[in-house]
Amino acid sequence: MLQATPLTRQILKCIHLTAVCTWIGSGLAVLVLLGNDRTTSNGDELFAFNHAIRSIDNWLIKPAAMVSSISGLFLCGLTSWGFARHRWIVIKGLLTLGAILFGALCLGPWLAELSDMTAANRIAIFDDGEYARTYLIGTISSIIQTLLLVSLVLISIVKPSFVQKRSFSRRKTWDSCFAFISRAKS
């Protein structure tokens, strides 16, 4: 198994943490802009907020998500952590994949749609029920996505075992079963 040098691990950790901070910080910036979105009555300002959200998504969130994922994969592959040695890594990987897919397939398009709607009609947009619905879905989804990202950081810090407590050991159950079978044969 290929192991990274201590310097390589430190560089990978720095890259990973920088990407994670960028991803979360950008998500929080989107939430601030979405909050400001509802306080304006000017169509040009509304377009500016939505265009800024789209720019943050395209230029910060998407690259940070990819760099975070790739550096995380390298950290797992080039260290003793491995990909499936610890349950917290498996769960973190699955949640990260889910966050990326949800962001790429749902959240990003919803937020881009807000920008498209305001670009097409900056004045009548305030009476558009479709805009209000898309805004609400995008805002709720952005909050959930940001909370998920913060949860991923907490998983990395705490490194919970995710082991279920059992009243009996499976190994003891199988061992006693095999002992019973071997006694029955003799």
N, C-alpha and C positions, 0 to 999 in steps of 0.2 A: 504494500500500500504506500503510495506516494505521500510523504509528509512535508508540509511547508516549514521553512526555517522560521525561527522566532521573529525575525524582521518582516518576513512575508506575511505572517499571521497578523502582526501589528498594522501593517499597511492595509491588509484586507479589512481588519476591524475598523480602521479609520474611514476607509471608503464606505463600508457598510453603514456605519453610524452617521456619516455625513449625508448619505442618501436617505436614510430613515428620517433624520431631522428635517431634511428638505421636503420629503413627502408629507410629513405631518404638518410642518409649518405652512406649506402651500395649501393643504386642506383647511387649516384654520383661516388662512387669508381668504379662501373662497367663501367660508362661512361669514366672515366679516363683510365681504362684498355683497353676499346674498342678503345680509341684514340691512345694508345700505340701499339695496335694490328696492325695498318696500317703502323707504322713507322719501323717495323723490317723486315729484309730479311732473318732471321734465323728461320728455322722450329721449332727448339727446344724452342726458345724464344716465338714464336707464340703459341705453345702448352702450355707453362707456363702461358702466359696471359689468354688464354681461360680456362685452368684448374683453375686458380685463380678466374675467373668470375663464373665458376660453383660452386666453393667452397663458394664464397660470397653468391650466390643465395641459396644454400642448408643450410648453417650454420648461415646466418644472415638475409637475406631478408625474407625467408619463415617463420622462427620463429617470427621475428619482426612483420610481417603482421598479423599473427594469434594472437599474444599477444595484438597488437594494437586493433584488431577487438573485441576480447573477453573483454578486459578492457573497450573499448568504450561501449559495450553492458551492462556491469555491471554499468558503470557510468550513462547510460540512465535509466536503470531499478531500480537503488537504489537511485536516486536523483529526485528532482522535475522536471527535464528536461523531463523525459519520452521518449518514442520512437517516438511519432508522435505529440507531443505538439507544437514543433517549426519546421517550414519548413526547416530551415537550418540543423537540425539534420536528417531529412528524406533524404534530398538531399545528405548530407555528407555520410549517411549510404549507399545509393544507389551507389554513386560514389566509395566508398570504396569497396563494393561488386564487382562492375565492375572492379576495379583495381586488386583485388585478382583473379577474374576469368580470366581476360586477362593475368595476370602474370603466373597463373598456367597452363592455356590451350595453350597459344601462346608464350609469351615472354620467359618464362623459358625453354620450349623445343627448341626454336630457339637458345638460347644461349648455351644450352647443346649440341646441334647439332654441333656448332662450335668446341667445345672441342672434340667431337667424330671424326669429320673430320680431325682435326689436329693430333689426336692420331693415326689415321689409316694411314695417309700419310703426314709426316712432310715436305717432300721436294717438291713434286709436288703440294702441296696445293696452292701455289702462282699462279698457272695457272688454278685452278679449278673455273669455272664460278659459280657453285652451292655454293661454299664457299663465293664468293663475293656477291651473291644475299642474302644468309642467313645473312651475316655480315651486309649488308645494311638494311635489314628488322629489324634485331635485334637492330641495333644502333638507327634507327628512332623510333622504338617502345620504347626503353629505355629512349630516350629523352622525348617522350610524357608521358610515365609512371611517370617519375620524375617530370615533370611539373604538372601533375595531383596531385601527392602527395603534392607538395608545395601549390597547390590550395586548397587542403583539409585543410591544416594548416591555410591558410588565411581565409577560411570559418569559422573555429573555432575561430579565433581571432576577425573577424569583426561581425560574427553572423548576416548576412543580413536577412531581413524578407522574401525576395522573394515574396512579395505581388505585384500583378499587380494593377496599378492605373486604376480605372474605372471612366468613366464620370458619371455613375449613380450607385446607390447602388442596389444590387439584392434584398435586404430586402425591400427597398422602392418600387421596382417594384412589388414584390409579394404582399405587403401590399395594394398598390393601386389597384391591380387586384382583391384581395379579397373584398376590399371596394366597387368596381364597381359591383361585383357579389351580395354582400349583399344589395346594393341599388336597383339593378334590381329585386330582390326578393320581396322587399317591395313596 
